[in-house]
Amino acid sequence: MTPYIAFGFLFHAPSMRVLLHRRAPNAAVYPDRWSFFGGKAEAEDAGDPIATWRRELREELGITVEAARIQPLRDYASSEGVYRYVFF
């Protein structure tokens, strides 16, 4: 499986607001910064970035988002060589 990361934010269209995560000041990576929800692909995601992001939202927020409601925003290769998928 090719490594990738799937992450993004929740968007509430009626209020035009987004939900982001504020990282802890002692976080190992990007401490004390606003961040997207998400993470690395796992075998159970079967190489599907949307499945990865849905799983991460269940793990991090305890919510289930229907796959049909997920909108891709961007995908690209990072300078570290990891492919990234961004959703909302």
C-alpha positions as CSV (number, residue, x, y, z in Angstrom):
1,M,0.0,0.0,0.0
2,T,1.3,3.4,-0.9
3,P,1.5,5.6,2.2
4,Y,-0.9,8.6,2.3
5,I,-2.5,10.9,4.8
6,A,-6.2,11.9,4.6
7,F,-7.3,14.9,6.6
8,G,-9.6,17.9,6.5
9,F,-12.1,20.1,8.4
10,L,-15.8,20.1,8.9
11,F,-17.8,22.8,7.2
12,H,-21.3,24.1,8.3
13,A,-22.6,25.8,5.2
14,P,-25.6,27.7,6.8
15,S,-23.3,29.5,9.3
16,M,-20.2,29.5,7.0
17,R,-18.1,28.1,9.9
18,V,-15.5,25.4,10.1
19,L,-14.4,23.1,12.8
20,L,-10.7,22.7,13.3
21,H,-8.5,21.1,16.0
22,R,-6.2,23.2,18.3
23,R,-3.1,21.0,18.9
24,A,-1.8,20.8,22.5
25,P,1.1,23.0,23.4
26,N,3.2,19.8,24.1
27,A,2.3,18.0,20.9
28,A,5.3,16.3,19.2
29,V,4.4,17.8,15.8
30,Y,3.1,21.4,15.2
31,P,2.5,22.2,18.9
32,D,-0.1,24.9,19.8
33,R,-1.4,25.3,16.2
34,W,-4.7,25.0,14.5
35,S,-4.9,21.8,12.5
36,F,-7.2,19.5,10.4
37,F,-8.6,16.2,11.6
38,G,-7.2,13.1,10.1
39,G,-4.2,10.8,9.9
40,K,-2.3,8.0,8.2
41,A,-3.9,5.3,6.1
42,E,-4.3,1.9,7.8
43,A,-4.9,-1.5,6.2
44,E,-8.6,-1.5,7.1
45,D,-9.0,1.6,4.8
46,A,-8.2,-0.6,1.8
47,G,-6.3,2.2,0.1
48,D,-9.4,4.5,0.0
49,P,-8.6,8.1,1.3
50,I,-12.2,8.8,2.0
51,A,-12.5,5.6,4.1
52,T,-9.3,6.8,5.9
53,W,-10.8,10.2,6.7
54,R,-14.1,8.7,7.8
55,R,-12.3,6.4,10.1
56,E,-10.2,9.2,11.6
57,L,-13.3,11.3,12.2
58,R,-14.9,8.4,14.1
59,E,-11.8,7.9,16.1
60,E,-11.1,11.6,16.8
61,L,-14.6,13.1,17.1
62,G,-16.9,10.1,17.5
63,I,-18.9,11.0,14.5
64,T,-19.8,9.2,11.2
65,V,-19.9,11.2,8.1
66,E,-21.6,9.7,5.0
67,A,-19.1,9.2,2.2
68,A,-21.4,11.0,-0.2
69,R,-21.2,14.2,1.9
70,I,-17.4,14.4,1.8
71,Q,-16.0,16.9,-0.7
72,P,-12.4,16.7,-1.9
73,L,-10.5,20.0,-1.6
74,R,-7.0,19.1,-2.7
75,D,-4.5,16.3,-3.1
76,Y,-0.7,16.6,-3.5
77,A,2.6,15.0,-2.7
78,S,4.3,16.6,0.3
79,S,8.0,17.5,0.3
80,E,8.5,14.5,2.5
81,G,7.2,12.2,-0.2
82,V,3.9,11.3,1.4
83,Y,0.7,11.8,-0.6
84,R,-1.9,14.0,1.1
85,Y,-5.7,14.2,0.5
86,V,-7.6,17.1,1.9
87,F,-11.4,16.9,2.4
88,F,-14.3,18.9,3.9
